[in-house]
Amino acid sequence: MAEDSCVTQLIDGNGEFNVAGLDEFTKKVKLAECGLSYAVVAIMGPQSSGKSTLLNHLFHTNFREMDAYRGRSQTTKGIWIAHCVGIEPCTIAMDLEGTDGRERGEDDTTFEKQSALFALAVSDIVLINMWCHDIGREHAANKPLLKTVFQVMMRLFSPRKTTLLFVIRDKTKTPLERLEPVLREDIQKIWDSVRKPQAHKDTPLSEFFNVEVVALSSYEEKEEKFKEEVAQLRQRFFNSVSPGGLAGDRRGVVPATGFSFSAQHIWKIIKENKDLDLPAHKVMVATVRCEEIANEKFRQLTSDEGWLALEEAVQTGTVPGFGKKLSSILETYLSAYDIEVNYFDEGVRNAKRQQLESKALEFLYPAYATMLGNLRSKALEDFKTKLGHLLTKGEAFASSVHACAESCLIEFDQGCAEAAIQQADWDASKIREKLIRDIDAHASSVCSEKLSELIANYEKKLSAALSEPIDSLFEAGGKNTWASIRRLLKQETEVAVSEFSSDITGFELDEETIRTMLQNLRDYARNLVEKKAREEAGKVLIRMKDRFSTVFNHDNDSMPRVWTGNEDIKAITKEARSASLKLLSVMAAIRLDEKPDKIENILFLSLMDGAVTVSTSRSREIGNPTDSLASSTWEEVPPKDTLITPVQCKSLWRQFMSETEYSVTQAMSAQEAHKRSNNWLPPPWAIAAMVILGFNEFMLLLKNPLYLMILFVAYLLSKALWVQMDISGQFRHGALAGLLSISSRFLPTIMNLLRRLAEEAQGGPTPQASGQSGPIISQGFRQQTHGSNPLSSSIPESSISSNISSSDSSVEYSSPNLSHRRPTKIEEPELS
């Protein structure tokens, strides 16, 4: 029985509170699990009045009892508590130090009052142990005790309703029915005589106390009777806190989990001799205990294995059922808090619960935010994937974006709903707005990329459609060049604009954007033409020389001209220069706006007058005394459309004239040489003089056939030498050059002829000789021809190419060709 009762000294004789002992006591008796279903029974009475004995028999406790054989003295010092064995609900017995003890003396009543106040503050039932023979006496021992009880009760603001159970010890033959009215009358007199605060001046005793009276036989004289009566009294303590029980109407009960703290705080206030405000104390205890419980539950939440696993999982991606799992974890600890604080003050526990919930939600929110971030990232990636797939299939851009965005937002909203926890009203709208912004940004990026790609494709198509035709038109450089370019530009631009407008329909762009893009495409085409025009303007001199060479060296049938002496070189030169000047006028300005200008007329009036006859002097001025080309702008032509300024045209024309002058000179020289080659016979008078003066020699030859044979052989040798050495060709470039060439080739040619005659006399040429003679002679001829033609070697590569043909009877010259595209060809004479 002693082991079960857990007797512990709560407050020692010096008033020191045993905090550790009380905590250990509450753990052993599992008081924290009782909630409000527990009772505290205290006993007060004079010293050595049998209080401990009564408690031990009544509650099966093991309080120390007085040894009567050693004399009557103080047994209980301070306040002791014990667990009442076998009583339901859990009941705690509190044994107080007896009053009116000689050990403390007559004047030392401080601890007596403190302990009485403490018992009234924490107990539901207070046993007043008194002797039967003291009832009715004015100065009996019960009077000072009751005065003490009532006086200290006044220090409690709104005190709890306590049951005062008067236990009359050692009852006599006087029936209880006679004793109880006297006792109640004495109690009422004492209550009325006690000074009360103004607030409780008229408050009846029943508002503070339930008064019960019970009588017991003498323990020493009638022990068995005493035990029987105590056993009956013990039954009244079962379910004492239930309605109808001894403490059924108690008020302001502190929950069991707060009993230890409450008792400590009450004793502290009592020792400080302060008035004890039980309602405020109740709130304070509830505040402290609810906060302790809330902190404990929060610590448990932060170390919960399920929460830690969930927190780790959400860092790596989305977690299915995140909201339900987190809600369940949080609800577990909130429910545990609710259970433990169920009996504390409602306002306090609700306030602390809100604080716990708020603190827990604040702690859990980062994981929730991470989860939303994962959902946003997943939705965005899904949007990108789906959009790319639809665009690959050729779906319209705007409808694809709308469908993908709607699908991903629905998926995100579902994920947010699953991630939400029941205890919080967290708003995911900001994350959703960010997702929408991210989707819009990606869609805009893809739109820009697709539009850029589409624009680049159409620009590439325009470039392919315009570049080569424009190059060809500029190369032709005719009167209708710019008109053809405008038609081509308009045609290709409209086709591209039409197709582009159709292709961007799926993007659902606004009208202003579409107009801007179409205009940019038109501008690109125009800029392309202008760029080509500027490139061609940089090559205009080459084009002019090519045009001059083409017209000057070819007839109307595009056949190469042969300068036979019948051609009008002056007219041909004028025609060629006119064609080149037209090309210059075409390239002088950009004419895409169909505005008329006078560039061609100005150029012809300024440059063609006096320029038909080629002057050999480079310092000769070209143009009229009044020079209309001394300007940097053209009339009616904006500066931005000017490709070649008038001053530049004049400079280019001078350079052109200088570089084509040699071709004209060569043509005239070739024509003169052709005339001389066709008039190589002497004049008729010279022939007549030769016949008359040589008549005797002619007759001598007729009379002597040997001379004729010698002359015939000499003729053959001369003819062979003439053909072999191409004497007419050697003198074509001058007498001195011809003589030098003939003198260097004469001896090798004679040796070659003699070798061939010797081979024929032996019956045919040897393979080696026959195989080498032709190439050697041909090679030597070519070497002599090229080596002895200084005039030909001095002609620039870009200016002249010649075609030469020779025969036995005549030599013809073809005109020099200035075109870079026609290679120089020289036909070599072959030995027959």
Rosetta blueprint (number, residue, H / E / L):
1 M L
2 A H
3 E H
4 D H
5 S H
6 C L
7 V L
8 T E
9 Q E
10 L E
11 I E
12 D L
13 G L
14 N L
15 G L
16 E L
17 F E
18 N L
19 V H
20 A H
21 G H
22 L H
23 D H
24 E H
25 F H
26 T H
27 K H
28 K H
29 V L
30 K L
31 L H
32 A H
33 E H
34 C L
35 G L
36 L L
37 S L
38 Y E
39 A E
40 V E
41 V E
42 A E
43 I E
44 M E
45 G L
46 P E
47 Q L
48 S L
49 S L
50 G L
51 K H
52 S H
53 T H
54 L H
55 L H
56 N H
57 H H
58 L H
59 F H
60 H L
61 T L
62 N L
63 F L
64 R L
65 E L
66 M L
67 D L
68 A H
69 Y H
70 R H
71 G L
72 R L
73 S L
74 Q L
75 T L
76 T L
77 K L
78 G L
79 I E
80 W E
81 I E
82 A E
83 H E
84 C L
85 V L
86 G L
87 I L
88 E L
89 P L
90 C E
91 T E
92 I E
93 A E
94 M E
95 D E
96 L E
97 E L
98 G L
99 T E
100 D L
101 G L
102 R L
103 E L
104 R L
105 G L
106 E L
107 D L
108 D L
109 T L
110 T H
111 F H
112 E H
113 K H
114 Q H
115 S H
116 A H
117 L H
118 F H
119 A H
120 L H
121 A H
122 V H
123 S L
124 D L
125 I E
126 V E
127 L E
128 I E
129 N E
130 M E
131 W E
132 C H
133 H H
134 D H
135 I L
136 G L
137 R L
138 E L
139 H L
140 A L
141 A L
142 N H
143 K H
144 P H
145 L H
146 L H
147 K H
148 T H
149 V H
150 F H
151 Q H
152 V H
153 M H
154 M L
155 R L
156 L E
157 F E
158 S L
159 P L
160 R L
161 K L
162 T E
163 T E
164 L E
165 L E
166 F E
167 V E
168 I E
169 R E
170 D L
171 K L
172 T L
173 K L
174 T L
175 P L
176 L H
177 E H
178 R H
179 L H
180 E H
181 P H
182 V H
183 L H
184 R H
185 E H
186 D H
187 I H
188 Q H
189 K H
190 I H
191 W H
192 D H
193 S H
194 V L
195 R L
196 K L
197 P L
198 Q H
199 A H
200 H H
201 K L
202 D L
203 T L
204 P L
205 L H
206 S H
207 E H
208 F L
209 F E
210 N E
211 V E
212 E E
213 V E
214 V E
215 A E
216 L L
217 S L
218 S L
219 Y L
220 E L
221 E L
222 K L
223 E H
224 E H
225 K H
226 F H
227 K H
228 E H
229 E H
230 V H
231 A H
232 Q H
233 L H
234 R H
235 Q H
236 R L
237 F L
238 F L
239 N L
240 S L
241 V L
242 S L
243 P L
244 G L
245 G L
246 L L
247 A L
248 G L
249 D L
250 R L
251 R L
252 G L
253 V L
254 V L
255 P L
256 A H
257 T H
258 G H
259 F H
260 S H
261 F H
262 S H
263 A H
264 Q H
265 H H
266 I H
267 W H
268 K H
269 I H
270 I H
271 K H
272 E L
273 N L
274 K L
275 D L
276 L E
277 D E
278 L H
279 P H
280 A H
281 H H
282 K H
283 V H
284 M H
285 V H
286 A H
287 T H
288 V H
289 R H
290 C H
291 E H
292 E H
293 I H
294 A H
295 N H
296 E H
297 K H
298 F H
299 R H
300 Q H
301 L H
302 T H
303 S L
304 D L
305 E H
306 G H
307 W H
308 L H
309 A H
310 L H
311 E H
312 E H
313 A H
314 V H
315 Q L
316 T L
317 G L
318 T L
319 V L
320 P L
321 G L
322 F H
323 G H
324 K H
325 K H
326 L H
327 S H
328 S H
329 I H
330 L H
331 E H
332 T H
333 Y H
334 L H
335 S H
336 A H
337 Y H
338 D H
339 I H
340 E H
341 V L
342 N L
343 Y L
344 F L
345 D L
346 E H
347 G H
348 V H
349 R H
350 N H
351 A H
352 K H
353 R H
354 Q H
355 Q H
356 L H
357 E H
358 S H
359 K H
360 A H
361 L H
362 E H
363 F H
364 L H
365 Y H
366 P H
367 A H
368 Y H
369 A H
370 T H
371 M H
372 L H
373 G H
374 N H
375 L H
376 R H
377 S H
378 K H
379 A H
380 L H
381 E H
382 D H
383 F H
384 K H
385 T H
386 K H
387 L H
388 G H
389 H H
390 L H
391 L H
392 T H
393 K L
394 G L
395 E L
396 A L
397 F H
398 A H
399 S H
400 S H
401 V H
402 H H
403 A H
404 C H
405 A H
406 E H
407 S H
408 C H
409 L H
410 I H
411 E H
412 F H
413 D H
414 Q H
415 G H
416 C H
417 A H
418 E H
419 A H
420 A L
421 I L
422 Q L
423 Q L
424 A L
425 D L
426 W L
427 D L
428 A L
429 S H
430 K H
431 I H
432 R H
433 E H
434 K H
435 L H
436 I H
437 R H
438 D H
439 I H
440 D H
441 A H
442 H H
443 A H
444 S H
445 S H
446 V H
447 C H
448 S H
449 E H
450 K H
451 L H
452 S H
453 E H
454 L H
455 I H
456 A H
457 N H
458 Y H
459 E H
460 K H
461 K H
462 L H
463 S H
464 A H
465 A H
466 L H
467 S H
468 E H
469 P H
470 I H
471 D H
472 S H
473 L H
474 F H
475 E H
476 A H
477 G L
478 G L
479 K L
480 N L
481 T H
482 W H
483 A H
484 S H
485 I H
486 R H
487 R H
488 L H
489 L H
490 K H
491 Q H
492 E H
493 T H
494 E H
495 V H
496 A H
497 V H
498 S H
499 E H
500 F H
501 S H
502 S H
503 D H
504 I H
505 T H
506 G H
507 F H
508 E L
509 L L
510 D L
511 E H
512 E H
513 T H
514 I H
515 R H
516 T H
517 M H
518 L H
519 Q H
520 N H
521 L H
522 R H
523 D H
524 Y H
525 A H
526 R H
527 N H
528 L H
529 V H
530 E H
531 K H
532 K H
533 A H
534 R H
535 E H
536 E H
537 A H
538 G H
539 K L
540 V H
541 L H
542 I H
543 R H
544 M H
545 K H
546 D H
547 R H
548 F H
549 S H
550 T H
551 V H
552 F H
553 N H
554 H E
555 D L
556 N L
557 D L
558 S L
559 M L
560 P E
561 R L
562 V L
563 W L
564 T L
565 G L
566 N L
567 E L
568 D L
569 I H
570 K H
571 A H
572 I H
573 T H
574 K H
575 E H
576 A H
577 R H
578 S H
579 A H
580 S H
581 L H
582 K H
583 L H
584 L H
585 S H
586 V H
587 M H
588 A L
589 A E
590 I L
591 R L
592 L L
593 D L
594 E L
595 K L
596 P L
597 D L
598 K L
599 I H
600 E H
601 N H
602 I H
603 L H
604 F H
605 L H
606 S H
607 L H
608 M H
609 D L
610 G L
611 A L
612 V L
613 T L
614 V L
615 S L
616 T L
617 S L
618 R L
619 S L
620 R L
621 E L
622 I L
623 G L
624 N L
625 P L
626 T L
627 D L
628 S L
629 L L
630 A L
631 S L
632 S L
633 T L
634 W L
635 E L
636 E L
637 V L
638 P L
639 P H
640 K H
641 D H
642 T E
643 L L
644 I L
645 T L
646 P H
647 V H
648 Q H
649 C H
650 K H
651 S H
652 L H
653 W H
654 R H
655 Q H
656 F H
657 M H
658 S H
659 E H
660 T H
661 E H
662 Y H
663 S H
664 V H
665 T H
666 Q H
667 A H
668 M H
669 S H
670 A H
671 Q H
672 E H
673 A H
674 H H
675 K H
676 R H
677 S H
678 N H
679 N L
680 W L
681 L L
682 P L
683 P L
684 P H
685 W H
686 A H
687 I H
688 A H
689 A H
690 M H
691 V H
692 I H
693 L H
694 G L
695 F H
696 N H
697 E H
698 F H
699 M H
700 L H
701 L H
702 L H
703 K H
704 N L
705 P H
706 L H
707 Y H
708 L H
709 M H
710 I H
711 L H
712 F H
713 V H
714 A H
715 Y H
716 L H
717 L H
718 S H
719 K H
720 A H
721 L H
722 W H
723 V H
724 Q H
725 M H
726 D L
727 I H
728 S H
729 G H
730 Q H
731 F H
732 R H
733 H H
734 G L
735 A H
736 L H
737 A H
738 G H
739 L H
740 L H
741 S H
742 I H
743 S H
744 S H
745 R H
746 F H
747 L H
748 P H
749 T H
750 I H
751 M H
752 N H
753 L H
754 L H
755 R H
756 R H
757 L H
758 A H
759 E H
760 E H
761 A H
762 Q L
763 G L
764 G L
765 P L
766 T L
767 P H
768 Q H
769 A H
770 S H
771 G H
772 Q H
773 S H
774 G H
775 P H
776 I H
777 I H
778 S H
779 Q H
780 G H
781 F H
782 R H
783 Q H
784 Q H
785 T H
786 H H
787 G H
788 S L
789 N L
790 P H
791 L H
792 S H
793 S H
794 S H
795 I L
796 P L
797 E L
798 S L
799 S L
800 I L
801 S L
802 S L
803 N L
804 I E
805 S E
806 S E
807 S L
808 D L
809 S L
810 S L
811 V E
812 E E
813 Y E
814 S L
815 S L
816 P L
817 N L
818 L L
819 S L
820 H L
821 R L
822 R L
823 P L
824 T L
825 K L
826 I L
827 E L
828 E L
829 P L
830 E L
831 L L
832 S L
